[in-house]
């Protein structure tokens, strides 16, 4: 298995993953909409919502594809374009990639719309309650039903925190902004999420079996108000 990894959606998480892979001797290639990036690895400017722009990746033959795009708007149409149609277009562009052994789709725990005090893990059926969760689950199903020679894994990430992510910091600044419902929250640091994906790629390289789905989180759920209290004090 060669060490070329194609990362489609090379933003914050994808770039962190690429750097970690480089440190482990892999050859990452990034795909992103914008050309504004200072990078130590090659990347291609393309838009997953525009099939014609993906012609540049047709000649690539990676052993691993990581699809980790982000929607550009919180609308059903935008989610469909980026997660469902975009994934389909990328897989079509790589249909001649004979070296492709595994596809990772970065999804979200948004597919779990249940309101419950019970622990949610990979054994719990997804039950989305909004358009975002529905589209992500639709993309997961598209991947599962592709019937190709490669295997696949959906990665359901919880909320990512780390450099440049200020939503919780902004919320903590004033209790007037805090959500009325003190719901449970789960988080994962960007670098930890990247490290987990990199670990799975290493496992695949060693021909170790992978699950079809992983919930990716720090395993320390906490009430949202508790997290905001802690941030406000520090």
C-alpha positions as CSV (number, residue, x, y, z in Angstrom):
1,X,0.0,0.0,0.0
2,X,1.5,3.3,-1.0
3,X,1.5,6.3,1.3
4,X,-0.4,8.9,-0.7
5,X,-3.4,10.2,1.2
6,X,-5.9,12.5,-0.6
7,X,-7.5,14.9,1.9
8,X,-10.6,16.5,0.3
9,X,-11.6,19.5,2.4
10,X,-8.2,20.7,3.6
11,X,-9.3,23.3,6.1
12,X,-8.4,23.4,9.8
13,X,-8.8,19.7,10.6
14,X,-7.6,18.5,7.2
15,X,-4.4,20.6,7.4
16,X,-3.7,19.4,10.9
17,X,-4.1,15.8,9.6
18,X,-1.8,16.5,6.6
19,X,1.0,17.8,8.9
20,X,0.7,14.8,11.2
21,X,0.8,12.4,8.2
22,X,3.9,14.1,6.9
23,X,5.6,13.6,10.2
24,X,4.9,9.9,9.8
25,X,6.3,9.7,6.3
26,X,3.1,9.9,4.3
27,X,2.5,11.9,1.2
28,X,-0.7,14.0,1.8
29,X,-2.3,15.9,-1.0
30,X,-4.9,18.5,-0.1
31,X,-8.0,19.7,-1.9
32,X,-9.6,23.0,-1.0
33,X,-11.8,25.7,-2.5
34,X,-9.4,28.6,-1.6
35,X,-5.8,29.0,-2.6
36,X,-5.0,31.0,0.5
37,X,-2.9,28.5,2.4
38,X,0.7,28.3,3.6
39,X,1.5,24.7,3.3
40,X,4.4,22.2,3.3
41,X,2.4,19.7,1.2
42,X,0.9,19.9,-2.3
43,X,-2.8,20.8,-2.7
44,X,-5.3,21.3,-5.5
45,X,-7.8,24.1,-5.8
46,X,-11.2,22.5,-6.5
47,X,-14.8,22.8,-5.3
48,X,-16.7,19.6,-4.5
49,X,-19.9,21.3,-5.5
50,X,-18.5,21.8,-9.1
51,X,-17.8,18.4,-10.7
52,X,-15.8,20.1,-13.5
53,X,-13.3,21.5,-11.1
54,X,-12.5,18.0,-9.8
55,X,-10.9,16.9,-13.1
56,X,-7.6,17.7,-11.5
57,X,-7.8,14.8,-9.1
58,X,-8.8,12.2,-11.7
59,X,-5.1,11.4,-12.4
60,X,-4.3,10.8,-8.7
61,X,-4.1,7.3,-7.4
62,X,-4.1,7.6,-3.6
63,X,-4.3,4.6,-1.2
64,X,-6.5,6.5,1.2
65,X,-9.2,9.2,0.7
66,X,-10.2,11.4,3.7
67,X,-13.4,13.4,2.9
68,X,-13.7,16.2,5.5
69,X,-15.4,19.1,3.9
70,X,-17.4,21.7,5.7
71,X,-20.7,23.2,4.6
72,X,-20.5,26.9,3.8
73,X,-24.1,27.7,5.0
74,X,-26.5,26.2,7.5
75,X,-29.2,25.2,4.9
76,X,-30.4,21.9,3.7
77,X,-29.4,22.6,0.1
78,X,-25.9,23.6,1.2
79,X,-25.5,20.4,3.2
80,X,-26.8,18.3,0.4
81,X,-24.3,19.9,-2.1
82,X,-21.3,19.5,0.2
83,X,-21.8,16.2,1.9
84,X,-24.0,14.1,-0.4
85,X,-23.4,15.4,-3.9
86,X,-19.8,16.4,-3.2
87,X,-18.9,13.0,-1.9
88,X,-20.5,11.4,-4.9
89,X,-18.6,13.7,-7.3
90,X,-15.3,12.9,-5.6
91,X,-15.8,9.2,-5.7
92,X,-16.7,9.4,-9.4
93,X,-13.6,11.4,-10.1
94,X,-11.5,8.7,-8.4
95,X,-13.2,5.7,-10.0
96,X,-10.0,4.9,-11.9
97,X,-7.8,5.0,-8.7
98,X,-6.7,1.4,-8.6
99,X,-4.6,1.9,-5.5
100,X,-7.6,3.3,-3.4
101,X,-8.0,1.0,-0.4
102,X,-10.0,3.0,2.1
103,X,-12.3,6.0,2.3
104,X,-12.8,8.0,5.5
105,X,-15.9,10.3,5.7
106,X,-15.8,12.9,8.4
107,X,-19.3,13.0,9.7
108,X,-20.8,14.3,13.0
109,X,-22.7,13.2,16.0
110,X,-25.4,15.5,14.7
111,X,-26.8,12.2,13.2
112,X,-27.9,11.4,16.8
113,X,-31.0,13.5,17.3
114,X,-32.2,11.6,20.3
115,X,-32.9,13.5,23.6
116,X,-31.7,11.0,26.1
117,X,-29.6,10.7,29.3
118,X,-28.3,7.4,28.0
119,X,-24.7,7.0,26.6
120,X,-24.6,7.2,22.9
121,X,-22.0,5.1,21.0
122,X,-21.6,3.3,17.7
123,X,-24.1,0.6,18.7
124,X,-26.9,3.2,19.0
125,X,-28.9,3.7,15.7
126,X,-28.6,7.2,14.3
127,X,-31.8,9.1,14.4
128,X,-31.3,12.6,13.1
129,X,-33.7,15.4,14.1
130,X,-32.7,18.1,11.6
131,X,-31.6,18.6,8.0
132,X,-27.9,18.6,8.9
133,X,-28.0,15.2,10.6
134,X,-30.2,13.8,7.8
135,X,-27.8,14.9,5.1
136,X,-24.8,13.5,6.9
137,X,-26.5,10.2,7.4
138,X,-27.5,10.2,3.7
139,X,-23.8,10.7,2.8
140,X,-22.8,7.8,5.2
141,X,-25.3,5.6,3.4
142,X,-24.0,6.6,0.0
143,X,-20.6,5.5,1.1
144,X,-21.8,2.3,2.5
145,X,-23.8,1.4,-0.6
146,X,-21.0,2.3,-3.1
147,X,-20.1,-1.3,-3.6
148,X,-16.5,-0.6,-4.6
149,X,-13.2,-2.6,-4.0
150,X,-12.3,-0.2,-1.2
151,X,-13.5,-0.3,2.4
152,X,-14.9,2.7,4.3
153,X,-15.3,4.3,7.7
154,X,-17.6,7.1,8.8
155,X,-16.2,9.2,11.6
156,X,-18.8,10.9,13.8
157,X,-17.0,13.8,15.4
158,X,-18.4,15.8,18.3
159,X,-17.8,19.5,18.6
160,X,-14.2,20.5,17.7
161,X,-12.3,23.0,19.7
162,X,-8.8,24.4,19.3
163,X,-6.9,27.3,17.7
164,X,-9.2,29.8,16.0
165,X,-12.4,28.3,17.3
166,X,-14.0,30.9,19.5
167,X,-17.7,30.1,19.7
168,X,-17.6,28.7,23.3
169,X,-15.2,31.6,24.4
170,X,-17.7,34.1,23.0
171,X,-20.6,32.4,24.8
172,X,-18.8,32.3,28.1
173,X,-18.2,36.0,28.0
174,X,-21.8,36.7,29.2
175,X,-24.3,34.5,30.9
176,X,-27.1,36.3,29.0
177,X,-25.9,34.4,25.9
178,X,-25.9,31.0,27.5
179,X,-28.4,28.5,26.2
180,X,-31.5,28.2,28.3
181,X,-31.4,24.4,28.2
182,X,-28.3,23.1,30.0
183,X,-27.8,20.1,27.7
184,X,-24.9,17.7,27.6
185,X,-21.9,18.7,25.4
186,X,-19.1,16.6,24.0
187,X,-15.9,17.9,22.6
188,X,-12.7,16.8,20.8
189,X,-9.6,18.9,20.3
190,X,-8.7,19.4,16.6
191,X,-5.3,17.8,17.1
192,X,-6.7,14.8,18.9
193,X,-9.3,14.3,16.1
194,X,-6.5,14.5,13.5
195,X,-4.3,12.1,15.5
196,X,-7.2,9.6,15.7
197,X,-7.7,9.7,11.9
198,X,-3.9,9.3,11.4
199,X,-3.9,6.3,13.8
200,X,-6.7,4.7,11.7
201,X,-4.7,5.3,8.5
202,X,-1.7,3.6,10.1
203,X,-3.9,0.7,11.1
204,X,-5.1,0.3,7.5
205,X,-1.5,0.4,6.3
206,X,-0.7,-2.5,8.7
207,X,-3.8,-4.3,7.3
208,X,-5.6,-4.2,10.6
209,X,-9.4,-4.3,10.5
210,X,-11.3,-1.1,11.0
211,X,-14.9,-0.5,12.0
212,X,-17.4,1.0,9.6
213,X,-18.1,3.8,12.1
214,X,-16.5,5.5,15.0
215,X,-17.7,8.1,17.4
216,X,-14.8,10.5,17.8
217,X,-14.8,12.4,21.1
218,X,-12.8,13.0,24.3
219,X,-15.1,10.7,26.3
220,X,-15.7,13.4,28.9
221,X,-19.3,14.6,28.4
222,X,-20.3,17.6,30.6
223,X,-23.3,19.9,31.0
224,X,-22.9,22.9,28.7
225,X,-23.2,25.4,31.6
226,X,-20.4,23.6,33.5
227,X,-18.1,24.0,30.5
228,X,-19.0,27.7,30.1
229,X,-18.4,28.3,33.9
230,X,-15.0,26.7,33.6
231,X,-14.1,28.8,30.5
232,X,-15.3,32.0,32.2
233,X,-13.1,31.4,35.2
234,X,-10.0,30.7,33.1
